[in-house]
């Protein structure tokens, strides 16, 4: 009889829910949710430790516990390559992309594309594509994985469990915004690591350590005779039931069906640039950092944490195959249906089967809480980021005069809409069958995201890239990828006991090679079309490229040609003498962070206090004073505050629940000089902190390369 959750386990899960709800409502009470930046970017007040934990949890969701462990059980170490690769790409985010995003002053990734290239069509294309990817890969797979674990471990009604989880997650996200998401993610990161480490240690002891895993995994072949004696199945000996000869190697031969090393390096890596450097779910968390130092620290911390999944998820998945070979490795589609309800394979049940059989009472409840944490982290990340993209990149485009309150309400209503889609999608997810769910995610993403990665890389590094080239290249790559994706769904892989009659270009060309072709075709077309068409304007590339990060000039306005540098040094003439240049009215010197003199380009008048920036009011966060360029969140016209109207008690409760304060008023416009001064202030790094971060960058990147080599030899 299969073990089930007992009273102590249920008590642990209930305690977890109480903790999460308390943290979410504490964030709702404590934080400023009535402003756009307070809700969507947590007021840009988060520290490196909290963001690093949130980055890790946002990525390590339920599909990782189910999918990574399942792929580990099916094919060995190979799937861990994504984890070590992400360790390196996170540093690309922190040292290259985040400085560009901060310098350009953006909230969302579609907003960055619009500001970098100009026009609306790239912005709309990317926003719509992001929402589709969220719903039909991230959201659907997360729900399926969570539902599978609940079904394996608890036996609760599938639909009721998923609806309950979606509802609680949406409640926290709707009420608390990004602050609630990040703080609950911190708790969930702790639970995930502790629970998974306990399971790893117990399971390693069970099989004799890491050397025992390597030896016994290669011998983990199901007992066909015993299975046929227990069930009345036909057996054709056509399904792969033996471990692969290179299962203990990470990067494999160019013709390998899991991870061919040329395809991974030149196809999967560029595709992963989209997820780690241009996906709203990831980038939004780092943009909530206090400054660039905290942003870089968060990517370093997340990079170190990304070492863990190989040991706490992939290897336990391999151990599950060792201990429960006759269940994890089914010998025929009929056997698979009997064991797990899927004809494609049962590797996805490896992790929950290990949890329910090897852990004692109480610890099973802890791991259940970990899986719920993973699922909720996936969902709250998707809900918050999708509502940010919809509100600021789609709705704001059609309602340019919308007030801050209107944007807040629309953002919350769109989350409710996402909840409805999620619940409606549950029956489809239940029918979705996949042998290795994690590779399914990578394949679908590999057909859609490489063109986006090419556009972001060219936009950041090449000034000459223009909107026409980006649009033509991006749409070409998208159409080619969509055609391949449709053909893959049309010509699905047959059961292992059936003949494979798919076309050769579907059967033999690995999706990573297709991703590589899409990336390079998009890049080449974009470069060629850009060179044949007029270059972008200077304003489009002044703050939106990596070269703009190093340029500390601040443009004073459209009617002034002179720029002033964000530096404390006086200009030096040809004779080597210091020439003091008098600052215009409204500009003054201040000291920041470590006392260094800098010229802060901040407007002053007789009524403005002598502080670094115009002092915010109680209801405003700093980012409301520094409106973000292309997708300005505030109204363009200022209206005097109206006299407060009498509000019923019912509406007061609704406003408190949604974090809305007072009457809807329009914020007075601020000079763009203030915005850039704020962005440049965030990019400042004290020399000692900068040196420490660069040393840690070298250490973390060296660790990633070492692990790749260690597991590939």
Secondary structure, DSSP 8 states (H G I E B T S, - for coil): ------HHHHHHHHHHHHHHHHHHHHHHHHS--SSHHHHHSGGG-B-HHHHHHHHHHHHS-HHHHHHHHHHHHHHGGGGGHHHHHHHHHHHHIIIIIHHHHHHHT-SSHHHHHHHHH-SSHHHHHHHHHHHHHIIIIIIHHHHHHHHHHHHHHT---HHHHHHHHHHHHHHHHHHHHHHHHHHHHHHHHHHHHHHHHHHHHHHHHHHTHHHHHHHHHTT----HHHHHHHS-----S-S--S--TTTT-SSB-TT-SS-BHHHIIIIIHHHHHHHHHH-HHHHHHHHTBSSHHHHHHHHHHHHHHTTHHIIIIIHHHHHHHHHSHHHHS-SSHHHHHHHHS-SS-SGGGHHHHHHHHHS-TTHHHHHHHHHHHHHHHHHHHHHHHHHHHIIIIIIHHH-TT--HHHHHHHHHHHHHHHHHHHHHHHHHHHH---SSHHHHHHHHHHHHSHHHHHHHHHHHH-TT--HHHHHHHHHHHHHHHHHHHHHHHHS----TTS-----HHHHTS-HHHHHHHHHHHHHHHHHHHHHHS----HHHHHSSSHHHHH--EEE--TT---EEESSS---B-TTS-B------TT-EEEEETTTEEEEE-----TTS-SSSS----TT--HHHHS--STT--S-SS-----------HHHHHHHHHHT--SS--------HHHHHHHHHHHT---HHHHHHHHHHHHHHHHHHHHHHHHHH-
